[in-house]
C-alpha cells in the first residue's frame, strides 16, 4: 500500500473465474471467438490464457441454476488487446462465428460487446493513448460513449485466429446492489481511486492512473448475492508480498474477513454483495 492508503500503481486485474453448466460449449466460445488458448484441462475446469498468464478459469457445475434476475455479480469481463489490428481480428471472429451486441468509442478506449453462450457479458477493447485521455485536475477521467466506426475496425483486421500474447483482463464490470456500499469496500477499504461517477447509477474505479479496473453499476436494480451460474470470483494482483500483507492487514483492521487462498499465495475476501475477490502478490522471479 502507498503512504496515503491507495493501491500501488502497478496493481492489475488477474484471473476471472466463471461457474458454467456446459464447460465444453463455453470453453469453445472463448477459444474460437475471443481467441484464448487452453492452458490446462483438468476434471471440472478449464484454464485459458493468451500466451502469458492465465486469464480465465471455467468451472463446470451442471447442477448450478441459471443466474436469477435479482442476483448481483458480473456485468462483463473485459479483455484488453494491444492494438487496433487485434481489435479488428476480434471483430472479424465475432461477426463470423457469433453475435456482436454493441460497440462504443469511449474516448479512452474502443470497445466491442457480446455475451458468451451462458449469458456472461464480454467486452473486447483496446486502449487509446493515455496522453489523449481527458483527465480533470482532480484525477477523474472523462469516459464517454460515442459511436464506433466499425468499418475502420474491420479494415484493421489481419485475420488472426488468436488473441495476441499481450492480451490481459483489463477490467471487470460488476452489478452491485448499492453504490455507497461498493464505494466503501472498493475505494475506502481496498484503496482504489474514483475515476468517474455517473450520477447514482455507476462508479468507475482504478489503481493508479488507469481509466478503470472496476466498473460498478446498479442499472438493473439487482439486490441478492450471486448463487448460481456466472461469476465465481475475480482476482486483483498487487506488486509484491509487502503490498499483499499490508492490504490484508488494512482489510482486517476494518473487520472485513479474509481467508488464505486455496490454490496458492494470497488471500480471499468478499465485497458487500458476497462477490468473491482473490488478491495475490506479483513477486518477480
N, C-alpha and C positions, 0 to 999 in steps of 0.2 A: 504494500500500500504506500501511496505517496504521503508527504507530510500533512496535506490537507484532507486526507481520508479518501481520496479518489483512487480508482483503479489505475494501475500503471498503463502508460500509453500503449505498450505493446500487447495488451490484452486482446484476445480474439475469441470468436466463436469456434468451438471444436466440432465434435460429432453431434448428430441428431439421431435419435432412436425412435422408430415408429412401430407400434403394435399393429399387425396386419392379419387378416384372415386367410389370404391366399398368397403365400410367400413367393411362389414361382411367378405368378402374374405380376405382382408389384415389382419384384426384382427385375423382370424383363423390361418393364417400363423404364426404370431408372438406368438400365443398361442401354437400351436401344433408342430411347427418346432423349433422355438427359445426357447420355454419353458417359456414364460412370463405368468403371471396371470392377468386376467381382474380385475382392481381395481374399475372401475366405467364405466357405460354406461349411457350417457345422450344425448338425441337428436341426433345431428350430430357428436358426438365424443365418442371415447373410450379411456380410460386411462389404460395403462398396467404397471405392476411392477414385481419385483421378490422378493416379500416378504417384502421389505422395501419401500423406497421412490419410487414414480412413475418414470419410465424411458422413457416411450414413450407415446405420445399423437397423436392419429389418428383423423384427422378432415375430415369429408366427404364433398365432393363438386363434385357431378356428372357432373356439368357444366364446371369444370376446364379442360382445354385442356391438352393433354399429353405434357410432357416436350419436348421442341424443342432441336435439336442437338447443337444449339449455346448458350443455356441458362446455366449460371453458377449455382452453388448450391451444392447438395450433391453428393459426391463420394461414401462414405459409412458411416453408423453408426456402431460403433464397441462396441459390448457387451463384457465386461471383466468378465470372470468366474474365480472362485478362485482356481481351481485345474485342473490337467490333467484328473482326472476322470470326472469332469464336462465337459471338452472339448470332451472327449470320448463319453459322453452321447449325446452331441450336434451333433457330427459326426454321431452317430447312427440314431438320429432322421432325420437329413438331408438326409442321404443316403436311409432311409426307406420311407420318405414322400416327398422329394423334390429333388433338384439337387445341388450337390457340384460343384462350378465353379473353385475353386482353393484352394491352401493351401501353407503355407510357414513357414519355420523356420527363424525368423527374428533376431536370436541371443539373442534379448531381450525378445522375445515372440514367441509363437506358434499360428498360425492363420489359420482359415477356412474362405473361401469366397463364397458368394452366393448372389442372388438378390431376393427381395420379389415379389409378383405377379404383381406389377406395375413398376418393374424395378429399385426400390431403392436399392442401394448397401448395403450389410450387411456383417460385419465381426464378427465372434465369436472367441475370443482369450483368452489365459491365459499367464500371465507374467512369465518369468523365474526369478530366484532370482536376485535382483538388484545388489548384490555384484559381480555377474558374468558379468554384462553389461560392454562392452568395452568403458569406459569413458576416453576421452582425457583430457589433462591438462587444456584446455580452456572450459571444461564442455560439449562439444559436445559428442554425443553417436554414436557408430558405428553400427547403424541399418543396417542389411544386409538382403538378400533374398536368402535362400538356400532351397533345397528340404526338405519337412517334411515327416517323416516316419509315414504314415497313419496307418500302421498295429499296431505300438506301441500305437497310439492314440485310435484305436478301442479296443485294448486289455485292455485299462484303463477304458473302459465304465462300469458303474454299472447298466445300463438300466434305469436310472432315467428319468421320463417323463417331469420334470420341471427344470428350472434353479435354482441353489441354491439361498438362500436369499441374499447372499453376492454379487450377480451379480450387476454390475453397467454399465453405459455407460463410458467406459474407455477413448475413444477419438472419435472425429468426423473428417472425412476427407472431405475437400471441393474442388470443382473445381472452380477456380477463373480465371479472365482474365489477371491478371498482378501480378507477384510475388513481384516486388518492391512496388506496391500499397498495397498488402496484408501485406507485412512486415511492412510498415509504420503504418498500422492500428493495427495489432495484436501484434507486437513487440514494436514499438516506442510509440504508443499511449496506448494500452491496458496493456503492461508490461510483455508479455511473453518472454521467452528466446529461442534463436535458439539452437536446439538440433542436427539437421542435415540439410545439403543442398545438393540436387542432381543437380549440375550444375545450369542451368537456368530453370529447369523443375519442381522442387518440393522443398518444405521447410517444416520442421517438427519443431514445437514449443511447449513449455510447460511452466507451472508454476513450480517453484521449480526444483527438480532433476528428475522428471518423463521423460521417453523417448519421449513421445509426447502426448499432449492433443488435438492438432490440426495438421492435415496434410493439406497442401495447394499445389495444382498442377495445371499446365497448359497443361497437356498432350493432351487433346482433343481440345485445342485452342478455348475454349468457350469464348464468348465476350459480351453477353447481360444479363441483370438482370433476376432472376427467376420470371416467371409469372404464370406458370401452375402447374401441379401436382408435388409433390416432397417435398423438404424441405420447411416447413413453418417458422420455427425458431429453434434455439437451445439455450441452457442455460448454463451459467457459474455461478458457486456457489463459492462465496468468504467467508472466515470465519469472520463473524461478521458485524454489521451495520456500524462500523467505516471504515472498508475497503471498504464497498459498497459506502459510501458517498465520500470517498477520490477518488475512481476510477471515479465516476460520475463527480466530480469537475475537475479531470485531463482531462477527455474527453472534457468537455465543455470549458476548457481553450484553447483546441486545435480546438475549433469551430466545434466539432463533436456533432451533435444534439442528445439529449436524451429525452425520454418521460417517464412518470410514467408507470409502469407495469399495465396492465388492470385487472389482476387476483391475486393481492397480492402485497407484498413488492417488492421493486427493481425497475429497470428501463429497458427500451428497447432502443437499438440503431441499427445501420446497418453498415455493412462494405462497402468498395468502390463499391462492386458489388450489393448492395441492399440486401444482405443476412442478415436476421434479427437475432440479438443476444439479448437475455434477460439475465440480470445479477441480482442475488439476494444474500442476505446475509444469511449464515447458522448460525443462532443465537441459541445457546443452550437453551433448555427449563429450 
